[in-house]
Amino acid sequence: MLIVAAVVVLLLLSGIISAWRDPRRLRPGVYLGAALVLVALLVIFLVMRTAGNPLTGAVIVLALSFSGLAVIAALGAFLIVNGANLARHEGVHLPTLLSTGLGVVLLGYAVAVAAGMVIGQVYVGDSNTIVVILLAVGLPAGYLGFVFATFLGWSLVYARWGRRRAGRDAVGAVIVLGAGLLDGDRVSPLLAGRLDRGQVVYELARRKGRRPIVICSGGRGPDERIPEAEAMARYLVERGIDESDVVLENSSTDTAENLTYSARLLAEREIRGPVAVVTSDYHAFRAATLMRNAGIDGFSTGAHTPSYFFPNAQTREYLAILRDHLWLNVGVVVCLSVPWMTALIRSL
């Protein structure tokens, strides 16, 4: 028990130090999330130890198991309902179905485990084998769930931290990330929110005596008549930003390119930090990680997005984080899948 407590303290200290050194990584969230998991397991162990009676301990484990399934099922149902609401607002497209798909998987898994227990007990007389297989399948899923919870929690923490810095720091440059155009040449409401937020950060720096540039970053999509950067620059100039302070980065096709190409523009003008990257709030943390990879000193801050859009957007950001560290995540999932796959092959 003392060893576990020491590990928890070590993880907490590691998370705090890592966050202090650079919060634009998922590592602090992983440390802190692992500490919380260990604390929860320690509490469960102490409760079962205090109970003394094995039957009471079994009841506690069973109650926790059903509570976990209920939480998974409730989350799945919420994501499905939210997906339907999003489709009503945004239309039915593959990107808008991500949260719905995740909700179906979560709800299906919870139902499968519960059904396995009932079917195994009533028709087979032994639910243990079925439940063990289903729970074992949940082992790699548990890892992915831990990464998702860690990502969600730390991205929310980072978003608040970035917003505080945006209201305090006088930056040398503001990079606004593109988000698609309406009718091929007009700024969308989502992009307008980013630009308005970027203008607030720009004007704060001007009041504090700096003359930052605003980099409008976004290339031309297949359904767009002009590069996003041109429409963004026009929007800002119409709202009072000096045209000489606006710089166009009109070649990028994704966030990584947004920041890589913008870093070159900063280097050409010998502009150093801090730099504010402005995007949507759900995208702020991942933008910060890519900003760090591009060697840009500063922080990312997000503009507000509608609540119905948030779960699907966070699911998409989570999948992007998994893709950014693809081989690490594939390796972990494969390792966690070996035990139950081996047992299943032997049983067949």
C-alpha positions as MATLAB code, in Angstrom:
seq = 'MLIVAAVVVLLLLSGIISAWRDPRRLRPGVYLGAALVLVALLVIFLVMRTAGNPLTGAVIVLALSFSGLAVIAALGAFLIVNGANLARHEGVHLPTLLSTGLGVVLLGYAVAVAAGMVIGQVYVGDSNTIVVILLAVGLPAGYLGFVFATFLGWSLVYARWGRRRAGRDAVGAVIVLGAGLLDGDRVSPLLAGRLDRGQVVYELARRKGRRPIVICSGGRGPDERIPEAEAMARYLVERGIDESDVVLENSSTDTAENLTYSARLLAEREIRGPVAVVTSDYHAFRAATLMRNAGIDGFSTGAHTPSYFFPNAQTREYLAILRDHLWLNVGVVVCLSVPWMTALIRSL';
ca = [
       0.000    0.000    0.000;
       2.842    2.373    0.836;
       4.411    1.561   -2.529;
       1.186    2.466   -4.333;
       0.926    5.704   -2.351;
       4.530    6.554   -3.260;
       3.804    5.882   -6.936;
       0.749    8.175   -6.766;
       2.840   10.981   -5.258;
       5.535   10.427   -7.897;
       2.955   10.602  -10.699;
       1.423   13.773   -9.281;
       4.814   15.461   -9.003;
       5.740   14.337  -12.524;
       2.475   15.742  -13.881;
       2.962   19.093  -12.156;
       6.595   19.422  -13.281;
       5.743   18.382  -16.844;
       2.895   20.898  -16.999;
       5.149   23.651  -15.636;
       7.847   22.922  -18.214;
       5.466   22.814  -21.197;
       1.700   22.175  -20.986;
       1.474   21.732  -24.771;
       1.851   17.968  -24.432;
      -0.467   15.181  -23.322;
       2.159   13.858  -20.906;
       1.014   15.920  -17.868;
      -2.525   14.660  -18.362;
      -1.298   11.053  -18.596;
       0.625   11.367  -15.333;
      -2.287   12.966  -13.502;
      -4.819   10.558  -15.013;
      -2.743    7.535  -13.987;
      -2.513    8.953  -10.453;
      -6.311    9.280  -10.286;
      -6.771    5.690  -11.503;
      -4.383    4.381   -8.845;
      -6.148    6.404   -6.150;
      -9.515    4.943   -7.238;
      -8.115    1.394   -7.172;
      -6.568    2.028   -3.768;
      -9.887    3.279   -2.392;
     -11.688    0.211   -3.761;
      -9.073   -2.065   -2.197;
      -9.382   -0.354    1.190;
     -13.191   -0.557    1.109;
     -13.096   -4.278    0.309;
     -10.459   -4.866    2.972;
     -12.547   -3.029    5.554;
     -15.608   -5.085    4.629;
     -13.808   -8.235    5.719;
     -16.584  -10.592    4.580;
     -15.764  -12.138    1.147;
     -19.445  -12.012    0.209;
     -19.564   -8.292    0.937;
     -16.447   -7.806   -1.166;
     -18.032   -9.711   -4.043;
     -21.154   -7.562   -3.807;
     -18.994   -4.416   -3.920;
     -17.143   -5.650   -7.014;
     -20.428   -6.586   -8.704;
     -21.969   -3.204   -7.851;
     -18.930   -1.375   -9.227;
     -19.042   -3.485  -12.389;
     -22.707   -2.694  -13.022;
     -22.095    0.969  -12.210;
     -19.293    1.038  -14.781;
     -21.548   -0.581  -17.384;
     -24.300    1.910  -16.588;
     -21.893    4.822  -17.072;
     -20.670    3.375  -20.388;
     -24.250    2.822  -21.577;
     -25.316    6.328  -20.510;
     -22.346    7.889  -22.288;
     -23.115    5.875  -25.412;
     -26.761    6.960  -25.367;
     -25.729   10.600  -24.864;
     -23.366   10.491  -27.840;
     -26.057    8.951  -30.057;
     -28.604   11.629  -29.087;
     -25.998   14.359  -29.525;
     -25.094   12.958  -32.952;
     -28.723   13.180  -34.016;
     -28.869   16.775  -32.782;
     -25.661   17.631  -34.655;
     -26.974   16.060  -37.857;
     -30.112   18.183  -37.551;
     -28.000   21.348  -37.355;
     -25.123   20.483  -39.687;
     -26.542   17.789  -41.975;
     -25.593   14.125  -42.268;
     -21.942   13.789  -43.276;
     -19.244   11.327  -42.301;
     -17.423   13.833  -40.013;
     -20.682   14.548  -38.138;
     -21.280   10.838  -37.490;
     -18.125   10.224  -35.425;
     -19.730   10.746  -32.015;
     -22.747    8.677  -33.120;
     -20.470    5.792  -34.123;
     -18.607    5.950  -30.809;
     -21.918    6.025  -28.962;
     -23.124    2.902  -30.784;
     -19.894    1.073  -29.895;
     -20.091    2.033  -26.198;
     -23.784    1.207  -25.844;
     -23.325   -2.048  -27.769;
     -20.447   -3.124  -25.541;
     -22.393   -2.431  -22.336;
     -25.407   -4.353  -23.652;
     -23.166   -7.242  -24.800;
     -21.570   -7.641  -21.357;
     -24.938   -7.528  -19.578;
     -26.497   -9.944  -22.090;
     -23.488  -12.255  -21.776;
     -24.009  -12.503  -18.037;
     -27.719  -13.277  -18.397;
     -27.409  -15.703  -21.334;
     -24.449  -17.487  -19.812;
     -26.204  -17.971  -16.480;
     -29.689  -18.842  -17.751;
     -28.932  -20.973  -20.834;
     -25.396  -22.236  -20.239;
     -25.280  -22.272  -16.469;
     -21.910  -20.507  -16.492;
     -21.595  -16.840  -17.300;
     -17.946  -16.617  -16.270;
     -16.420  -17.625  -19.623;
     -18.548  -15.265  -21.685;
     -18.073  -12.350  -19.300;
     -14.326  -12.903  -19.016;
     -13.994  -12.823  -22.812;
     -16.089   -9.653  -23.059;
     -14.178   -7.977  -20.247;
     -10.875   -9.049  -21.772;
     -11.889   -7.455  -25.053;
     -12.495   -4.374  -22.951;
      -8.848   -4.306  -21.856;
      -7.527   -2.602  -25.017;
     -10.769   -0.626  -25.102;
     -10.028    0.443  -21.539;
      -6.661    1.783  -22.660;
      -8.290    3.763  -25.467;
     -10.874    5.008  -22.980;
      -8.124    6.108  -20.594;
      -6.405    8.012  -23.407;
      -9.711    9.643  -24.345;
     -10.475   10.667  -20.754;
      -6.932   11.962  -20.332;
      -7.099   13.893  -23.583;
     -10.500   15.373  -22.783;
      -9.531   16.381  -19.243;
      -6.176   17.896  -20.148;
      -7.506   19.669  -23.245;
     -10.130   21.382  -21.060;
      -7.443   22.398  -18.567;
      -5.237   23.689  -21.370;
      -8.097   25.625  -22.974;
      -8.656   27.545  -19.723;
      -4.918   28.171  -19.335;
      -4.622   29.410  -22.919;
      -7.573   31.755  -22.490;
      -5.953   33.297  -19.404;
      -2.682   33.834  -21.262;
      -4.544   35.364  -24.203;
      -6.039   37.935  -21.837;
      -2.682   38.733  -20.233;
       0.237   38.408  -22.662;
       1.259   40.963  -25.286;
       2.100   38.744  -28.244;
       4.364   39.389  -31.193;
       2.071   37.610  -33.648;
      -1.380   36.080  -33.906;
      -1.910   33.029  -36.122;
      -5.567   32.387  -36.986;
      -6.242   28.898  -38.359;
      -8.657   28.480  -41.260;
     -11.883   26.483  -41.011;
     -13.537   26.386  -44.439;
     -15.544   28.937  -46.407;
     -19.215   29.346  -47.267;
     -20.159   29.478  -50.947;
     -16.477   29.183  -51.790;
     -15.466   32.725  -50.759;
     -17.237   33.798  -47.540;
     -16.131   33.329  -43.937;
     -18.231   30.726  -42.095;
     -19.641   31.396  -38.585;
     -17.059   29.023  -37.101;
     -14.212   30.830  -38.850;
     -15.676   34.232  -37.959;
     -15.514   33.232  -34.290;
     -11.814   32.455  -34.659;
     -11.138   35.747  -36.445;
     -13.044   37.758  -33.836;
     -11.050   36.056  -31.106;
      -7.817   36.751  -32.984;
      -8.734   40.433  -33.259;
      -9.258   40.621  -29.481;
      -5.766   39.185  -28.862;
      -4.284   41.532  -31.496;
      -5.886   44.627  -29.977;
      -4.730   43.652  -26.482;
      -1.130   43.521  -27.716;
      -1.545   46.919  -29.403;
      -2.803   48.442  -26.151;
       0.275   47.063  -24.396;
       2.620   48.744  -26.852;
       3.397   45.956  -29.337;
       2.663   45.887  -33.063;
       1.856   42.234  -33.783;
       1.167   40.778  -37.185;
      -1.879   38.620  -37.829;
      -1.189   35.573  -39.980;
      -4.302   34.287  -41.737;
      -3.493   30.649  -42.358;
      -5.473   28.530  -44.793;
      -5.146   27.305  -48.356;
      -7.749   26.776  -51.038;
      -9.987   23.740  -50.641;
     -11.426   21.739  -53.549;
     -14.828   23.442  -53.204;
     -13.475   26.959  -52.624;
     -12.980   29.728  -55.198;
     -10.259   31.519  -53.234;
      -7.794   30.517  -50.481;
      -9.232   30.739  -46.983;
      -6.458   33.192  -46.041;
      -7.758   35.775  -48.533;
     -11.302   35.679  -47.186;
      -9.966   35.816  -43.619;
      -7.776   38.845  -44.354;
     -10.690   40.660  -46.012;
     -12.868   39.984  -42.949;
     -10.268   41.409  -40.555;
      -9.476   44.502  -42.618;
     -13.197   45.288  -42.915;
     -13.334   45.252  -39.102;
     -10.549   47.722  -38.582;
      -7.259   45.831  -38.512;
      -4.496   47.653  -40.397;
      -3.943   45.885  -43.710;
      -0.159   46.195  -43.268;
      -0.408   44.025  -40.131;
      -2.131   41.170  -41.980;
      -0.001   38.414  -43.517;
      -1.364   35.614  -45.708;
      -0.329   31.983  -45.490;
      -2.386   30.512  -48.309;
      -0.741   27.153  -49.062;
      -1.639   24.907  -46.107;
      -4.146   22.063  -46.220;
      -4.242   20.958  -42.556;
      -3.316   22.166  -39.081;
       0.226   20.799  -39.177;
       0.896   22.678  -42.415;
      -0.849   25.793  -41.030;
       1.725   25.982  -38.275;
       4.762   24.766  -40.211;
       4.279   27.350  -42.960;
       3.387   30.076  -40.451;
       6.604   29.336  -38.542;
       8.536   30.105  -41.733;
       6.776   33.456  -42.064;
       7.655   34.280  -38.456;
      11.293   33.344  -39.076;
      11.449   35.478  -42.218;
      10.263   38.499  -40.249;
      12.429   37.615  -37.221;
       9.383   37.630  -34.960;
       9.809   35.798  -31.698;
       7.371   34.798  -29.019;
       5.109   34.732  -27.461;
       2.843   33.868  -30.376;
      -0.882   33.212  -30.017;
      -2.455   30.552  -32.213;
      -6.205   31.151  -32.436;
      -8.583   28.336  -33.308;
     -11.821   26.874  -31.897;
     -11.903   25.870  -28.231;
     -12.233   22.145  -28.971;
      -9.144   22.360  -31.220;
      -6.943   24.479  -28.920;
      -4.965   21.688  -27.266;
      -4.097   19.740  -30.405;
      -3.178   23.000  -32.141;
      -0.841   23.685  -29.213;
       0.857   20.291  -29.609;
       1.412   20.934  -33.317;
       2.549   24.472  -32.531;
       5.170   23.001  -30.235;
       6.262   20.554  -32.951;
       6.648   23.487  -35.372;
       8.982   25.239  -32.927;
       6.681   28.204  -32.256;
       6.976   29.718  -28.783;
       3.695   30.722  -27.195;
       0.236   29.321  -26.616;
      -3.028   28.392  -28.310;
      -6.401   29.851  -27.439;
      -9.867   28.932  -28.654;
     -13.025   30.698  -29.726;
     -16.339   29.471  -28.348;
     -18.263   26.845  -30.336;
     -21.887   25.675  -29.856;
     -22.363   22.992  -27.197;
     -24.058   20.579  -29.616;
     -20.915   20.628  -31.788;
     -18.467   19.942  -28.945;
     -18.773   16.127  -28.376;
     -18.377   15.268  -32.062;
     -15.512   17.737  -32.435;
     -13.730   16.308  -29.384;
     -14.147   12.792  -30.772;
     -12.546   13.920  -34.015;
      -9.683   15.597  -32.138;
      -9.163   12.422  -30.098;
      -8.888   10.318  -33.241;
      -6.399   12.850  -34.616;
      -4.304   12.537  -31.440;
      -4.309    8.735  -31.846;
      -3.210    9.177  -35.466;
      -0.447   11.590  -34.457;
       0.996    8.811  -32.241;
      -0.212    5.931  -34.380;
       2.487    3.309  -33.878;
       2.657    3.799  -30.111;
      -1.092    3.314  -29.754;
      -1.181    0.356  -32.150;
       1.640   -1.300  -30.192;
      -0.132   -0.877  -26.854;
      -3.474   -2.144  -28.188;
      -1.814   -5.182  -29.774;
       0.025   -6.040  -26.539;
      -3.188   -5.740  -24.517;
      -5.043   -7.900  -27.064;
      -2.564  -10.813  -26.956;
      -3.875  -12.435  -23.706;
      -7.541  -12.618  -24.680;
      -6.792  -13.531  -28.294;
      -4.567  -16.377  -27.084;
      -7.243  -17.618  -24.676;
      -9.901  -17.428  -27.390;
      -7.772  -19.390  -29.871;
      -7.087  -22.083  -27.271;
     -10.765  -22.395  -26.419;
     -11.584  -22.957  -30.099;
];
